[in-house]
Structure formats: C-alpha cells, structure tokens
Amino acid sequence: MKIYLIRLSISLWLGILCSSFAMGQNFPSKPIKVVVPFGPGGIADLTARIVAQKMSTRLGQSVVVDNKPSAGGIVAADMVAKAEPDGYTLLLMSNGTAITANLFQKLSFDPIKDFEPLSTIGYFDIAIVVNDNSKHLQLKDLVSTAQNNPGKLNVASINIGSTQHLAAELFKNSANLDIQVVPFNGTPAVITALRGGQVDAAVEILGPLVPQIRSKAIRLLAVTGAKRSVFFPDIPTASEAGLKNFSASSWNALAAPAKTPSAIIEILNKSIVEAVNDPEVKSKLQDIFVEAQASTPKEMKLLLESDIKRWGNIIDKAHIPKQ
C-alpha cells in the first residue's frame, strides 16, 4: 500500500510537471492583458504601455493595457486575482498595492497569497520641494524652521492615503516634527498652493514637478529614495541631508494570478527583463522620469512584503483610519 501511494504521488507530480511544461511550450498563443489600476495618461499607465509594447515584440503576441481605476486599485487587483492562472491576465502592481493592504479593513484578495510576482519594471522618485523664493535653501533649513516653530509649517501632498501623503507623514515622523500635512486634490493643486504661498513645502512625485523645477518656479531640496535621482544627481537624498531613517520611493511591477505555472512565470519574467533592459524602453521611461529596473520574482516578492510592513507602520503612526 505504501509503495502504491509513493508511485501514485510520483505519477501525479510528473503529470503536473509535464502539463506545466506543455503550457510553457505553447505560451503565449493569444494576446496578454495587463490590468492597470489607474486611469490613462499617468506615470503608471505610461510605464505599463511602454514595457507592454516591447514585451509584445519579444513574445510574438499583443500585450494590451486595460485601465481599471478605483480607490486603492481594488477593482483591478480583484479582477486579476480571480482570473484564470494561465498568464494571459496580469496586474500592474505598485507601492500603492502595499498601501492598500494596510488602508482597508477587508479586501477580497490577499496581495501576497493571491498573486505570483513577475518583475519590477520601474522606480520613480518622490521629492521634497519649496517655492523658489523660499528662505529654505536646503532640507536642513526647512527642518530647523519646523523645529523652532512647532505647529506653524504646512506641507502639501495629494489625497490622504496616497504614497505622497504617507511620505509626507514619514518625513514628519522621521524628523520628529510638529507640522501639518495638508492634502490636496491632485498635483496641479499642490503646485498652485506652493507657488501661491499657501503652504511652506510639498512632498510629491518628482516627474510632474520637473518643468517647475527647471524653470526655477520651485526648488528641489531632496529626493526621498535610497539613492540620488539619476535626473538630478546633484540633489541629496533626505537621508544624506540628515534624516537617517527617511527613505520612500514609488515603483511599478507586474504580477500574475496565484498558481500560474512556473514555466509561464519564467517566460513572462524573461520577456519583462528583456523589455525593461532594452535601450529604447530605458530611453522612453527616462523621458517620463522613470528609472527602468527589472528584478527576479523573488526580489519583487520581498519588495512587496517589506513595503507592506513599512507603510503599515507609517499608517499606524499617522493614525489614519482604515476604510
């Protein structure tokens, strides 16, 4: 009986292995859909489209983008989590996925268990800026003013629970500052408030601010990532400027539904890595101030897990209520 069970287990395992290999041999045989949890025209959407176009060339099948914007990206994530695990429906993940995992009391999907990570595709910086006529020439000047005037400084960000808003809260906590983080409805409103003197500083994605920075309408004090921006290499990171525990960046990645065969995961990862490392793709992403960077599935999973933990701690410290 024992020998029979062992033989049965081996037979089943070989069957699964052969089935997975066969699927991989025939993949892809039809168009692949990338579900993006944001509307058309934003950085995430443009990043996905640039990479998808090159993936299409590599795979010999169309890779199309399907925009499904919603609060917390829940609609897109739920759609992919429930899709057939055959590699034909993918999700554009981001650091926003990690934030959603902490902002909502109950989700219809598990950001870790219900997806198979494929690869990161790009990183983009978050910036701390002031009006160009501000007396704050460096980040330490802004921190010093806040420390000497508790409760007086206002720092703008976009809506509550966004990456920018939480990065502003992280700035507040890392420097132990008594400042007010003021959320606005979108980047244009943040820029208007900053240039109009309604706020003292702002924390926002770097890309949309670049024209204002280059025209000297606003001043870039620091970027919040682990390393300096490739677009402004002379500007220090917040950590270099004195905030040793302050590091926050935005990223985009691709994932498949859980239980997608390993052979298909391998094919998709290879096509993404080749696409992201293509000089044309790197150049197009650079044009929208995104740094192209691919990864292994394991590296992407570790990134998501660490971000879920980190943003969860920030949300708790900021006393942001769960939805």
DRENDO-1510 file (C-alpha; in Angstrom, 1 decimal, always signed):
<recs>
REC; n; res; u; v; w
REC; 1; MET; +0.0; +0.0; +0.0 .
REC; 2; LYS; +2.8; +2.4; +0.9 .
REC; 3; ILE; +4.7; +1.6; -2.3 .
REC; 4; TYR; +1.5; +2.2; -4.3 .
REC; 5; LEU; +0.9; +5.6; -2.7 .
REC; 6; ILE; +4.5; +6.6; -3.4 .
REC; 7; ARG; +4.1; +5.6; -7.0 .
REC; 8; LEU; +0.8; +7.5; -7.2 .
REC; 9; SER; +2.4; +10.6; -5.8 .
REC; 10; ILE; +5.3; +10.4; -8.2 .
REC; 11; SER; +2.9; +9.9; -11.1 .
REC; 12; LEU; +0.8; +12.9; -10.1 .
REC; 13; TRP; +3.9; +15.1; -9.7 .
REC; 14; LEU; +5.2; +14.0; -13.1 .
REC; 15; GLY; +1.8; +14.7; -14.6 .
REC; 16; ILE; +1.7; +18.2; -13.2 .
REC; 17; LEU; +5.3; +18.9; -14.3 .
REC; 18; CYS; +4.6; +17.7; -17.8 .
REC; 19; SER; +1.4; +19.7; -18.0 .
REC; 20; SER; +3.2; +22.8; -16.8 .
REC; 21; PHE; +6.0; +22.2; -19.4 .
REC; 22; ALA; +3.5; +21.8; -22.2 .
REC; 23; MET; +1.7; +25.0; -21.3 .
REC; 24; GLY; +5.0; +26.8; -21.3 .
REC; 25; GLN; +5.8; +25.4; -24.7 .
REC; 26; ASN; +2.6; +26.8; -26.2 .
REC; 27; PHE; +2.7; +30.1; -24.4 .
REC; 28; PRO; +1.6; +32.7; -25.4 .
REC; 29; SER; -0.9; +31.7; -28.1 .
REC; 30; LYS; -3.2; +34.7; -27.8 .
REC; 31; PRO; -3.0; +38.4; -26.6 .
REC; 32; ILE; -2.0; +39.1; -23.0 .
REC; 33; LYS; -3.8; +41.7; -20.9 .
REC; 34; VAL; -2.2; +44.0; -18.3 .
REC; 35; VAL; -4.8; +45.4; -16.0 .
REC; 36; VAL; -3.7; +48.8; -14.7 .
REC; 37; PRO; -5.4; +50.2; -11.5 .
REC; 38; PHE; -5.0; +53.8; -12.7 .
REC; 39; GLY; -6.5; +55.9; -15.5 .
REC; 40; PRO; -4.9; +56.6; -18.9 .
REC; 41; GLY; -2.1; +59.1; -19.1 .
REC; 42; GLY; -0.5; +58.8; -15.7 .
REC; 43; ILE; +3.0; +57.6; -14.9 .
REC; 44; ALA; +1.9; +54.1; -14.1 .
REC; 45; ASP; -0.2; +53.8; -17.2 .
REC; 46; LEU; +2.6; +55.2; -19.5 .
REC; 47; THR; +5.2; +52.9; -17.9 .
REC; 48; ALA; +3.0; +49.9; -18.4 .
REC; 49; ARG; +2.3; +50.8; -22.1 .
REC; 50; ILE; +6.0; +51.3; -22.9 .
REC; 51; VAL; +7.0; +48.0; -21.4 .
REC; 52; ALA; +4.0; +46.1; -22.8 .
REC; 53; GLN; +4.8; +47.3; -26.3 .
REC; 54; LYS; +8.3; +45.8; -26.1 .
REC; 55; MET; +7.0; +42.6; -24.5 .
REC; 56; SER; +4.7; +42.2; -27.5 .
REC; 57; THR; +7.7; +42.2; -29.8 .
REC; 58; ARG; +9.6; +39.7; -27.6 .
REC; 59; LEU; +6.6; +37.3; -27.1 .
REC; 60; GLY; +5.1; +37.5; -30.6 .
REC; 61; GLN; +1.7; +38.3; -29.2 .
REC; 62; SER; +0.0; +41.6; -28.4 .
REC; 63; VAL; +0.3; +42.8; -24.8 .
REC; 64; VAL; -2.5; +45.3; -24.2 .
REC; 65; VAL; -3.3; +47.6; -21.3 .
REC; 66; ASP; -6.7; +47.6; -19.7 .
REC; 67; ASN; -7.3; +50.6; -17.4 .
REC; 68; LYS; -9.5; +49.8; -14.3 .
REC; 69; PRO; -9.0; +52.8; -11.9 .
REC; 70; SER; -10.6; +52.6; -8.5 .
REC; 71; ALA; -9.9; +53.5; -4.9 .
REC; 72; GLY; -6.9; +51.7; -3.7 .
REC; 73; GLY; -6.6; +49.8; -7.0 .
REC; 74; ILE; -9.1; +47.2; -5.6 .
REC; 75; VAL; -11.1; +46.6; -8.8 .
REC; 76; ALA; -8.0; +45.8; -10.9 .
REC; 77; ALA; -6.4; +43.6; -8.2 .
REC; 78; ASP; -9.7; +41.7; -7.6 .
REC; 79; MET; -10.1; +41.2; -11.3 .
REC; 80; VAL; -6.6; +39.6; -11.8 .
REC; 81; ALA; -6.8; +37.6; -8.6 .
REC; 82; LYS; -9.9; +35.9; -9.9 .
REC; 83; ALA; -8.6; +35.4; -13.4 .
REC; 84; GLU; -7.5; +32.1; -14.9 .
REC; 85; PRO; -3.9; +31.4; -13.8 .
REC; 86; ASP; -2.8; +31.0; -17.4 .
REC; 87; GLY; -0.5; +34.0; -17.8 .
REC; 88; TYR; -2.9; +35.9; -20.0 .
REC; 89; THR; -4.2; +38.4; -17.4 .
REC; 90; LEU; -1.5; +40.3; -15.5 .
REC; 91; LEU; -1.7; +43.1; -12.9 .
REC; 92; LEU; +0.3; +46.3; -12.7 .
REC; 93; MET; +1.3; +46.4; -9.0 .
REC; 94; SER; +2.9; +49.3; -7.3 .
REC; 95; ASN; +3.8; +50.5; -3.8 .
REC; 96; GLY; +0.2; +51.5; -3.8 .
REC; 97; THR; -0.6; +47.8; -3.5 .
REC; 98; ALA; +1.3; +47.7; -0.3 .
REC; 99; ILE; -0.5; +50.8; +1.0 .
REC; 100; THR; -3.9; +49.3; +0.1 .
REC; 101; ALA; -3.1; +46.2; +2.1 .
REC; 102; ASN; -3.0; +48.4; +5.2 .
REC; 103; LEU; -5.6; +51.0; +4.5 .
REC; 104; PHE; -8.6; +48.7; +4.1 .
REC; 105; GLN; -10.2; +46.7; +6.8 .
REC; 106; LYS; -11.2; +43.9; +4.5 .
REC; 107; LEU; -10.1; +43.0; +0.9 .
REC; 108; SER; -11.5; +40.4; -1.5 .
REC; 109; PHE; -7.9; +39.4; -2.3 .
REC; 110; ASP; -4.6; +38.9; -0.5 .
REC; 111; PRO; -1.8; +41.0; -2.0 .
REC; 112; ILE; +0.7; +38.3; -1.2 .
REC; 113; LYS; -1.1; +35.0; -1.5 .
REC; 114; ASP; -3.3; +35.7; -4.5 .
REC; 115; PHE; -0.5; +36.8; -6.9 .
REC; 116; GLU; +2.7; +35.4; -8.4 .
REC; 117; PRO; +5.3; +38.2; -8.7 .
REC; 118; LEU; +6.9; +38.6; -12.1 .
REC; 119; SER; +9.3; +41.6; -12.0 .
REC; 120; THR; +9.6; +45.2; -11.2 .
REC; 121; ILE; +9.6; +47.5; -14.2 .
REC; 122; GLY; +10.5; +50.9; -12.9 .
REC; 123; TYR; +11.1; +53.2; -10.0 .
REC; 124; PHE; +10.3; +56.9; -9.7 .
REC; 125; ASP; +11.4; +59.4; -7.1 .
REC; 126; ILE; +9.4; +61.4; -4.6 .
REC; 127; ALA; +10.6; +65.0; -4.0 .
REC; 128; ILE; +10.5; +67.5; -1.2 .
REC; 129; VAL; +10.2; +71.0; -2.7 .
REC; 130; VAL; +9.6; +74.6; -1.7 .
REC; 131; ASN; +8.8; +77.7; -3.6 .
REC; 132; ASP; +11.9; +79.1; -5.3 .
REC; 133; ASN; +11.7; +82.3; -3.3 .
REC; 134; SER; +11.6; +80.4; -0.1 .
REC; 135; LYS; +14.3; +81.1; +2.6 .
REC; 136; HIS; +14.9; +77.4; +2.8 .
REC; 137; LEU; +17.8; +76.6; +0.6 .
REC; 138; GLN; +18.4; +73.1; +1.9 .
REC; 139; LEU; +16.3; +70.4; +3.6 .
REC; 140; LYS; +18.1; +71.1; +7.0 .
REC; 141; ASP; +16.8; +74.7; +6.8 .
REC; 142; LEU; +13.2; +73.5; +6.4 .
REC; 143; VAL; +13.6; +71.1; +9.3 .
REC; 144; SER; +15.2; +73.7; +11.5 .
REC; 145; THR; +12.4; +76.2; +10.9 .
REC; 146; ALA; +9.8; +73.5; +11.7 .
REC; 147; GLN; +11.7; +72.6; +14.9 .
REC; 148; ASN; +11.8; +76.2; +16.0 .
REC; 149; ASN; +8.2; +76.9; +15.1 .
REC; 150; PRO; +6.2; +73.9; +16.2 .
REC; 151; GLY; +2.7; +73.7; +14.6 .
REC; 152; LYS; +3.4; +76.5; +12.2 .
REC; 153; LEU; +4.6; +74.9; +9.0 .
REC; 154; ASN; +2.2; +73.4; +6.4 .
REC; 155; VAL; +3.4; +70.7; +3.9 .
REC; 156; ALA; +1.3; +69.8; +0.9 .
REC; 157; SER; +0.6; +66.4; -0.6 .
REC; 158; ILE; -2.1; +64.8; -2.7 .
REC; 159; ASN; -5.1; +62.9; -1.1 .
REC; 160; ILE; -4.9; +61.1; +2.2 .
REC; 161; GLY; -3.5; +57.5; +1.9 .
REC; 162; SER; -1.6; +58.2; -1.3 .
REC; 163; THR; +2.1; +57.5; -1.4 .
REC; 164; GLN; +2.9; +61.2; -1.4 .
REC; 165; HIS; +0.7; +61.8; +1.7 .
REC; 166; LEU; +2.3; +58.9; +3.6 .
REC; 167; ALA; +5.8; +60.0; +2.5 .
REC; 168; ALA; +5.0; +63.4; +4.0 .
REC; 169; GLU; +3.9; +61.7; +7.2 .
REC; 170; LEU; +7.1; +59.7; +7.2 .
REC; 171; PHE; +9.0; +63.0; +6.8 .
REC; 172; LYS; +7.1; +64.4; +9.8 .
REC; 173; ASN; +7.9; +61.3; +11.9 .
REC; 174; SER; +11.5; +60.8; +10.9 .
REC; 175; ALA; +12.4; +64.4; +11.8 .
REC; 176; ASN; +10.1; +64.3; +14.8 .
REC; 177; LEU; +8.4; +67.5; +13.6 .
REC; 178; ASP; +5.2; +69.2; +14.7 .
REC; 179; ILE; +3.9; +70.2; +11.2 .
REC; 180; GLN; +0.6; +70.0; +9.4 .
REC; 181; VAL; +0.3; +67.7; +6.3 .
REC; 182; VAL; -2.3; +69.3; +4.0 .
REC; 183; PRO; -3.8; +67.0; +1.4 .
REC; 184; PHE; -4.9; +68.5; -2.0 .
REC; 185; ASN; -6.9; +67.0; -4.9 .
REC; 186; GLY; -4.1; +66.4; -7.3 .
REC; 187; THR; -0.7; +67.6; -8.3 .
REC; 188; PRO; -1.8; +70.8; -10.0 .
REC; 189; ALA; -3.5; +72.0; -6.8 .
REC; 190; VAL; -0.3; +71.2; -4.8 .
REC; 191; ILE; +1.8; +73.2; -7.2 .
REC; 192; THR; -0.7; +76.1; -7.1 .
REC; 193; ALA; -0.7; +76.1; -3.3 .
REC; 194; LEU; +3.1; +76.0; -3.1 .
REC; 195; ARG; +3.7; +78.8; -5.6 .
REC; 196; GLY; +0.9; +80.9; -4.1 .
REC; 197; GLY; +2.4; +80.7; -0.6 .
REC; 198; GLN; -0.5; +78.8; +0.9 .
REC; 199; VAL; +1.9; +76.0; +2.1 .
REC; 200; ASP; +5.6; +76.1; +3.0 .
REC; 201; ALA; +6.7; +72.9; +1.3 .
REC; 202; ALA; +5.3; +69.9; -0.7 .
REC; 203; VAL; +6.0; +66.2; -1.0 .
REC; 204; GLU; +5.2; +65.0; -4.5 .
REC; 205; ILE; +6.2; +62.6; -7.3 .
REC; 206; LEU; +9.3; +64.2; -9.0 .
REC; 207; GLY; +8.3; +63.7; -12.6 .
REC; 208; PRO; +5.3; +66.2; -12.7 .
REC; 209; LEU; +7.4; +68.8; -10.9 .
REC; 210; VAL; +10.4; +68.7; -13.3 .
REC; 211; PRO; +9.2; +71.6; -15.6 .
REC; 212; GLN; +8.6; +73.8; -12.5 .
REC; 213; ILE; +12.0; +72.9; -11.1 .
REC; 214; ARG; +13.8; +73.5; -14.3 .
REC; 215; SER; +12.0; +76.9; -14.9 .
REC; 216; LYS; +13.0; +77.8; -11.3 .
REC; 217; ALA; +9.5; +78.2; -10.1 .
REC; 218; ILE; +10.0; +75.8; -7.3 .
REC; 219; ARG; +13.2; +74.5; -5.6 .
REC; 220; LEU; +14.1; +70.8; -5.1 .
REC; 221; LEU; +15.5; +70.3; -1.7 .
REC; 222; ALA; +15.8; +66.5; -1.6 .
REC; 223; VAL; +14.6; +63.2; -3.0 .
REC; 224; THR; +13.3; +60.5; -0.7 .
REC; 225; GLY; +14.7; +57.3; -2.2 .
REC; 226; ALA; +17.6; +55.3; -1.1 .
REC; 227; LYS; +19.8; +56.8; -3.7 .
REC; 228; ARG; +20.1; +60.1; -5.6 .
REC; 229; SER; +17.9; +60.7; -8.6 .
REC; 230; VAL; +19.5; +60.0; -11.9 .
REC; 231; PHE; +17.8; +63.1; -13.2 .
REC; 232; PHE; +19.1; +65.4; -10.5 .
REC; 233; PRO; +22.3; +63.8; -9.3 .
REC; 234; ASP; +23.5; +67.0; -7.5 .
REC; 235; ILE; +20.4; +66.9; -5.2 .
REC; 236; PRO; +20.9; +64.9; -2.0 .
REC; 237; THR; +18.6; +62.2; -0.7 .
REC; 238; ALA; +16.7; +63.0; +2.5 .
REC; 239; SER; +19.0; +60.5; +4.3 .
REC; 240; GLU; +22.1; +62.3; +3.1 .
REC; 241; ALA; +20.5; +65.6; +4.2 .
REC; 242; GLY; +20.3; +64.4; +7.8 .
REC; 243; LEU; +17.1; +62.3; +8.0 .
REC; 244; LYS; +18.8; +58.9; +8.5 .
REC; 245; ASN; +15.6; +56.9; +8.8 .
REC; 246; PHE; +13.8; +58.5; +5.9 .
REC; 247; SER; +13.5; +56.5; +2.7 .
REC; 248; ALA; +10.5; +56.2; +0.4 .
REC; 249; SER; +10.1; +55.6; -3.3 .
REC; 250; SER; +7.5; +54.6; -5.8 .
REC; 251; TRP; +7.7; +51.6; -8.0 .
REC; 252; ASN; +5.7; +49.7; -10.6 .
REC; 253; ALA; +5.8; +45.9; -11.2 .
REC; 254; LEU; +3.9; +43.1; -12.9 .
REC; 255; ALA; +2.3; +40.1; -11.3 .
REC; 256; ALA; +0.2; +37.1; -12.4 .
REC; 257; PRO; -2.6; +35.3; -10.6 .
REC; 258; ALA; -1.5; +32.8; -8.0 .
REC; 259; LYS; -1.0; +29.2; -9.2 .
REC; 260; THR; +0.2; +30.3; -12.6 .
REC; 261; PRO; +2.5; +27.5; -13.8 .
REC; 262; SER; +6.2; +28.1; -13.2 .
REC; 263; ALA; +7.1; +27.6; -16.8 .
REC; 264; ILE; +4.8; +30.5; -17.8 .
REC; 265; ILE; +6.2; +32.7; -14.9 .
REC; 266; GLU; +9.7; +32.1; -16.3 .
REC; 267; ILE; +8.7; +33.1; -19.8 .
REC; 268; LEU; +7.0; +36.2; -18.6 .
REC; 269; ASN; +9.8; +37.2; -16.3 .
REC; 270; LYS; +12.3; +36.8; -19.2 .
REC; 271; SER; +10.2; +38.9; -21.5 .
REC; 272; ILE; +9.8; +41.7; -18.9 .
REC; 273; VAL; +13.5; +41.7; -18.0 .
REC; 274; GLU; +14.5; +41.9; -21.7 .
REC; 275; ALA; +11.9; +44.6; -22.4 .
REC; 276; VAL; +13.0; +46.7; -19.4 .
REC; 277; ASN; +16.6; +46.4; -20.2 .
REC; 278; ASP; +16.1; +47.4; -23.9 .
REC; 279; PRO; +17.8; +50.8; -24.6 .
REC; 280; GLU; +14.7; +52.1; -26.4 .
REC; 281; VAL; +12.5; +51.3; -23.4 .
REC; 282; LYS; +15.0; +52.8; -21.0 .
REC; 283; SER; +15.1; +56.0; -23.0 .
REC; 284; LYS; +11.3; +56.2; -23.2 .
REC; 285; LEU; +10.9; +55.7; -19.5 .
REC; 286; GLN; +13.6; +58.2; -18.8 .
REC; 287; ASP; +11.5; +60.8; -20.8 .
REC; 288; ILE; +8.8; +60.4; -18.1 .
REC; 289; PHE; +11.4; +60.4; -15.3 .
REC; 290; VAL; +11.1; +56.7; -14.5 .
REC; 291; GLU; +14.2; +54.7; -13.9 .
REC; 292; ALA; +13.9; +51.3; -15.6 .
REC; 293; GLN; +14.7; +48.4; -13.3 .
REC; 294; ALA; +13.7; +44.7; -13.6 .
REC; 295; SER; +14.0; +42.0; -11.0 .
REC; 296; THR; +13.5; +38.3; -10.3 .
REC; 297; PRO; +10.1; +37.2; -9.0 .
REC; 298; LYS; +11.7; +36.6; -5.6 .
REC; 299; GLU; +13.2; +40.1; -5.4 .
REC; 300; MET; +9.8; +41.6; -6.3 .
REC; 301; LYS; +8.0; +39.5; -3.6 .
REC; 302; LEU; +10.5; +40.7; -0.9 .
REC; 303; LEU; +10.0; +44.3; -2.0 .
REC; 304; LEU; +6.2; +44.0; -1.7 .
REC; 305; GLU; +6.4; +42.3; +1.7 .
REC; 306; SER; +8.8; +44.9; +3.1 .
REC; 307; ASP; +6.7; +47.7; +1.7 .
REC; 308; ILE; +3.5; +46.3; +3.3 .
REC; 309; LYS; +5.2; +46.3; +6.6 .
REC; 310; ARG; +6.8; +49.7; +6.3 .
REC; 311; TRP; +3.8; +51.6; +5.0 .
REC; 312; GLY; +1.7; +49.8; +7.7 .
REC; 313; ASN; +3.9; +51.3; +10.4 .
REC; 314; ILE; +3.6; +54.7; +8.8 .
REC; 315; ILE; -0.2; +54.5; +8.6 .
REC; 316; ASP; -0.4; +53.4; +12.3 .
REC; 317; LYS; +1.8; +56.3; +13.4 .
REC; 318; ALA; -0.2; +58.8; +11.4 .
REC; 319; HIS; -3.4; +57.4; +12.9 .
REC; 320; ILE; -5.0; +57.1; +9.5 .
REC; 321; PRO; -8.3; +55.3; +9.9 .
REC; 322; LYS; -8.9; +52.1; +7.9 .
REC; 323; GLN; -11.6; +52.2; +5.3 .
</recs>
